Amino acid sequence: MSAEPKDGNPTSDAHYDHPHSRRGFFTDTSICIGCKACEVACKEWNRNPADGDYSILGSSYDNTGALGADTWRHVAFIEQDSQRIEQARESGRKLVSLGMPQVGAPSSGSSVASGTGSAGTGSAGGGCGSGGCGSASSSDSGPTPEFRWLMSSDVCKHCTNAGCLDVCPTGALFRTEYGTVVVQDDICNGCGTCVAGCPFGVIERREDGLVDTPASREMPDTVRKPQDGVAQKCTLCYDRLKDDETPACAKTCPTTSIKYGQREDLLATAQQRVAQLHEQGMTEARLYGANPNDGVGGTGSIFLLLDEPEVYGLPPDPRVPTADLAHTFKRTGVAMAGMALATAAAFVAGGRR
């Protein structure tokens, strides 16, 4: 397992001569409007293949479904019917809905600050008026909605203790000077060990190569086309970071739901935003990936969620699989010693006969 990072920066054990401050994302789901501009920008910049024929899924208005080798940013549509809403209410949670996207100012009487918008109509939801683009509203203040809609732009977490990095047998995954985790596709042998090592199910093996997009650009000779079967995931636009550029998804996001910067600054911003939402009555707002004592040591990608992590398809207590190696080896050693003693005892008992 990776050594314990100093000051929360995992580059401390990567031995860079001139390490940079840790970079990351802060994704504020309360102002996400589900436009998928981040998905498109990510695919265009990284020349990733399209997902199918753009048809929506049978279970959702989404068309990409989940993160994968071809989709490094994924905007999840969390759509809940009245049955799921009632189950959530029985748990005592104060529900929040982003409402349906709309153009123009919220209707009179709805306010994000007061939480008086009706989640069923999305009056304080997706509009880009005084309440803000896609601002969340409390759904407990009005009648019980028959449908609840949350949105979240998911991405690789760039964990402090990254399971994929720990288990890679070829060194294809490495820790950059910015604290992110990147795959070197010319070294990856496609074994898939990293796929099993990621507690978030982010990294996957690609089935096809890169494709040129209508917005194709000149690529340097150093850029290689990855072979079929290699592992792929978000790089936090490592090539752009080296040129002091903002990652494509964050630069494209029209509502600033995706923020990029130094992780310390992003964490402070995220904590202030949670406090603001709590003051507005959205007490279910919480941060995900900000706890340095969780099973992955905190993540470079911090999320503001409006409900429990499971609602967004995220593990409530992620844990890097290599964290239990020391305990596993100890138990294995005890078991082997026990078997040796039992074998020796069997030989001794047999000789006495």
C-alpha positions in Angstrom: 0.0 0.0 0.0 1.2 3.6 -0.6 3.0 5.3 2.2 1.0 7.7 4.3 1.0 11.0 2.6 2.3 14.2 4.3 -0.1 17.0 4.7 -2.7 15.1 2.6 -0.5 15.4 -0.5 0.2 12.0 -2.1 3.1 13.3 -4.1 5.2 13.3 -0.9 5.9 9.6 -1.5 6.4 9.9 -5.2 9.8 11.6 -4.7 9.4 14.4 -7.2 12.2 17.0 -7.0 9.8 19.9 -7.4 6.3 18.7 -6.4 3.4 20.9 -7.1 0.4 21.5 -4.9 -2.2 18.8 -5.1 -4.8 19.6 -7.8 -8.4 18.3 -8.0 -12.0 18.9 -8.7 -14.9 20.1 -6.6 -18.2 19.1 -8.1 -21.2 20.9 -6.6 -24.2 18.8 -7.6 -26.6 21.4 -6.3 -26.0 23.6 -9.4 -25.6 20.8 -12.0 -28.2 21.2 -14.8 -27.4 17.9 -16.5 -26.4 19.4 -19.8 -23.5 16.9 -20.3 -21.3 19.6 -21.7 -18.5 18.2 -19.5 -18.9 14.8 -21.1 -18.7 16.2 -24.6 -15.6 18.4 -23.8 -13.9 15.4 -22.1 -14.5 13.2 -25.1 -13.4 15.8 -27.7 -10.2 16.7 -25.9 -9.2 13.2 -25.2 -10.6 11.8 -28.5 -12.6 9.2 -26.7 -15.1 7.1 -28.7 -18.8 7.8 -28.5 -21.1 5.7 -26.4 -23.5 3.8 -28.7 -25.9 5.7 -30.9 -26.8 8.4 -28.4 -30.1 6.7 -27.6 -31.3 7.2 -24.0 -31.3 4.2 -21.7 -34.5 2.3 -21.1 -34.2 3.0 -17.3 -33.2 6.7 -17.5 -33.0 9.8 -19.6 -29.2 9.2 -19.5 -27.5 7.9 -22.6 -24.0 6.9 -21.3 -25.0 5.0 -18.1 -21.7 5.0 -16.1 -18.1 5.8 -16.1 -15.9 3.6 -18.2 -12.9 3.4 -20.5 -14.6 5.6 -23.1 -16.5 7.9 -20.7 -14.2 9.6 -18.2 -16.9 12.1 -17.2 -20.4 11.0 -16.6 -23.4 13.1 -15.7 -25.7 10.8 -13.7 -29.5 11.4 -13.7 -30.8 10.2 -10.4 -34.6 9.7 -11.1 -36.8 8.5 -8.3 -40.5 7.8 -8.3 -43.0 8.3 -5.5 -42.2 4.8 -4.0 -38.5 5.6 -3.6 -39.3 9.0 -2.3 -41.6 7.6 0.4 -38.9 5.1 1.4 -36.5 7.9 1.8 -38.9 10.0 3.8 -39.5 7.1 6.2 -35.7 7.2 7.0 -36.2 10.7 8.2 -34.2 12.4 5.5 -35.2 15.9 4.3 -35.3 15.5 0.6 -34.0 17.9 -2.0 -34.8 18.0 -5.7 -33.1 19.8 -8.6 -36.4 20.0 -10.4 -36.8 20.1 -14.2 -34.5 22.3 -16.2 -36.1 25.5 -17.4 -35.1 28.9 -18.9 -35.8 32.1 -17.1 -36.2 33.3 -13.6 -37.9 31.1 -11.0 -41.6 31.7 -10.5 -42.7 34.2 -7.9 -42.6 33.0 -4.3 -39.9 30.4 -4.9 -36.5 31.0 -3.4 -33.5 28.9 -3.0 -32.6 30.7 0.3 -36.0 30.0 1.8 -36.4 26.6 0.3 -40.0 27.3 -0.7 -39.7 26.0 -4.3 -41.9 23.1 -5.3 -39.7 20.2 -6.3 -42.5 18.7 -8.2 -42.6 21.5 -10.7 -38.9 22.5 -10.4 -39.8 26.1 -9.9 -36.6 26.8 -8.1 -34.7 24.1 -10.0 -33.3 24.2 -13.4 -33.8 27.8 -14.3 -31.0 30.3 -14.8 -32.7 33.2 -13.1 -32.2 34.8 -9.7 -32.0 31.4 -8.0 -29.1 30.4 -10.1 -28.7 27.8 -12.8 -30.0 24.5 -11.6 -30.1 25.6 -8.0 -31.5 23.0 -5.6 -34.7 23.4 -3.6 -36.1 21.7 -0.6 -38.9 19.4 -1.5 -40.2 19.0 2.0 -41.7 22.5 2.1 -44.3 21.8 -0.6 -46.6 18.9 -1.5 -45.0 15.4 -1.8 -43.6 15.2 -5.3 -44.3 12.2 -7.5 -40.9 12.4 -9.1 -37.5 13.6 -7.8 -34.5 14.4 -10.0 -30.9 14.8 -8.9 -27.9 15.2 -11.1 -24.2 14.6 -10.6 -21.2 14.8 -12.8 -19.1 11.8 -11.7 -15.4 11.4 -12.4 -12.3 9.5 -11.3 -11.6 10.2 -7.6 -7.8 10.4 -7.9 -7.6 8.8 -4.4 -4.9 9.6 -1.9 -4.4 5.9 -1.4 -5.3 4.7 -4.9 -6.2 1.0 -5.2 -5.6 0.9 -8.9 -2.1 2.3 -8.4 -1.2 -0.1 -5.6 -2.1 -3.3 -7.5 -0.8 -2.4 -11.0 1.9 -5.1 -11.8 3.6 -3.2 -14.7 3.9 0.3 -13.3 1.5 1.6 -16.0 -0.3 3.7 -13.4 1.7 6.4 -11.8 1.3 9.4 -9.5 1.9 12.7 -11.2 3.5 15.7 -9.7 0.0 17.1 -9.2 -1.2 14.3 -7.0 -3.3 12.7 -9.7 -3.2 9.1 -11.0 -2.6 8.5 -14.7 -2.5 5.4 -17.0 0.5 5.0 -19.4 -1.3 3.1 -22.1 2.0 2.1 -23.8 3.0 0.2 -20.6 -0.4 -1.3 -19.7 -0.7 -5.0 -20.6 -4.5 -5.1 -20.1 -4.4 -7.5 -17.2 -7.4 -5.8 -15.5 -5.9 -5.9 -12.0 -6.6 -2.2 -11.6 -10.2 -2.7 -12.5 -10.7 -5.0 -9.5 -8.6 -2.7 -7.3 -10.7 0.4 -7.7 -13.4 0.7 -4.9 -15.4 3.1 -7.1 -15.6 1.0 -10.3 -14.1 3.9 -12.3 -11.3 2.4 -14.4 -12.1 -0.1 -17.2 -10.4 -1.7 -20.1 -11.1 -0.2 -23.5 -12.5 -2.4 -26.3 -11.6 -0.1 -29.2 -9.0 2.6 -29.9 -9.3 6.3 -30.2 -11.3 8.0 -32.9 -11.0 11.3 -34.6 -13.8 13.8 -33.8 -15.2 16.6 -35.9 -13.1 18.9 -33.7 -9.9 16.9 -34.2 -6.7 18.8 -33.7 -3.0 18.3 -34.5 -1.5 16.0 -31.9 2.2 15.9 -31.0 4.3 12.9 -32.1 4.6 11.9 -28.4 0.9 11.1 -28.3 0.3 7.4 -28.9 -2.9 5.7 -29.8 -3.7 3.2 -27.0 -4.1 -0.4 -28.0 -7.3 -2.4 -27.6 -7.8 -3.8 -24.1 -5.7 -1.3 -22.1 -7.1 0.4 -19.0 -8.4 3.9 -19.4 -9.8 6.6 -17.0 -9.7 10.3 -16.3 -6.3 11.9 -16.2 -7.5 15.2 -14.9 -6.3 16.4 -18.3 -2.6 15.9 -17.3 -1.5 17.3 -20.7 -3.4 20.5 -20.0 -2.1 20.8 -16.4 1.5 20.7 -17.7 0.6 23.7 -19.8 -1.1 25.4 -16.9 -4.5 25.0 -18.5 -7.8 24.1 -16.8 -9.2 20.6 -17.5 -11.6 20.5 -20.4 -14.7 19.6 -18.3 -14.2 22.3 -15.7 -13.5 24.9 -18.4 -16.7 24.0 -20.3 -19.2 23.7 -17.4 -21.7 26.5 -17.8 -22.8 26.7 -14.2 -19.4 26.3 -12.5 -20.7 23.0 -11.0 -17.2 21.6 -11.7 -14.5 23.6 -10.1 -10.7 23.0 -10.6 -7.8 24.2 -8.5 -5.6 23.4 -5.5 -7.3 20.8 -3.4 -6.9 22.8 -0.2 -8.7 25.8 -1.7 -11.4 23.5 -3.2 -12.0 21.9 0.2 -12.4 25.3 1.9 -14.9 26.3 -0.9 -16.8 23.1 -0.5 -17.1 23.5 3.3 -18.4 27.0 2.9 -21.0 25.8 0.3 -22.3 23.1 2.6 -22.7 25.6 5.4 -24.6 27.9 3.1 -26.9 25.1 2.0 -27.5 24.1 5.6 -28.5 27.7 6.4 -31.0 27.5 3.5 -32.6 24.4 5.1 -30.9 21.7 2.9 -29.6 19.8 5.8 -28.9 16.6 3.8 -26.1 18.4 1.9 -22.8 16.8 2.6 -19.3 16.4 1.2 -18.0 13.2 -0.2 -14.2 12.4 -0.5 -13.2 15.2 1.9 -12.5 12.9 4.9 -8.7 12.1 5.1 -9.6 9.3 7.5 -11.8 7.3 5.2 -10.8 4.0 3.5 -8.9 5.7 0.7 -7.4 8.6 2.6 -9.7 11.2 1.0 -9.9 11.9 -2.7 -8.7 14.5 -5.1 -12.2 14.9 -6.5 -14.5 16.2 -3.8 -18.3 16.1 -4.3 -21.2 18.0 -2.7 -24.1 15.6 -2.5 -27.7 16.4 -1.6 -28.5 12.9 -0.3 -26.7 9.8 0.9 -23.9 8.5 -1.3 -25.8 5.3 -2.2 -28.4 7.5 -3.9 -25.7 8.6 -6.4 -24.3 5.1 -6.8 -21.3 5.8 -4.6 -20.0 3.5 -1.9 -20.7 4.9 1.6 -17.4 3.8 3.0 -14.9 3.2 0.2 -11.9 1.2 1.1 -8.7 0.5 -0.9 -8.3 -3.3 -1.1 -4.6 -3.2 -0.2 -5.4 -1.7 3.2 -5.9 -5.1 4.6 -2.7 -6.7 3.2 -0.8 -6.6 6.5 -3.7 -8.2 8.4 -4.2 -10.7 5.6 -0.5 -11.7 5.6 -0.5 -12.0 9.4 -3.6 -14.3 9.4 -2.1 -16.3 6.5 1.2 -16.7 8.5 -0.7 -18.0 11.5 -2.7 -20.4 9.4 0.5 -21.8 7.8 2.2 -22.1 11.1 -0.9 -24.0 12.4 -0.8 -26.4 9.4 2.9 -27.0 9.9 2.3 -27.8 13.6 -0.6 -30.1 12.8 1.5 -31.9 10.1 4.4 -32.4 12.5 2.0 -33.6 15.2 0.5 -36.1 12.8 4.0 -37.5 11.9 5.0 -37.8 15.6 1.7 -39.5 16.5 2.1 -41.9 13.5 5.7 -42.8 14.5 4.7 -43.8 18.0 2.4 -46.4 16.6 
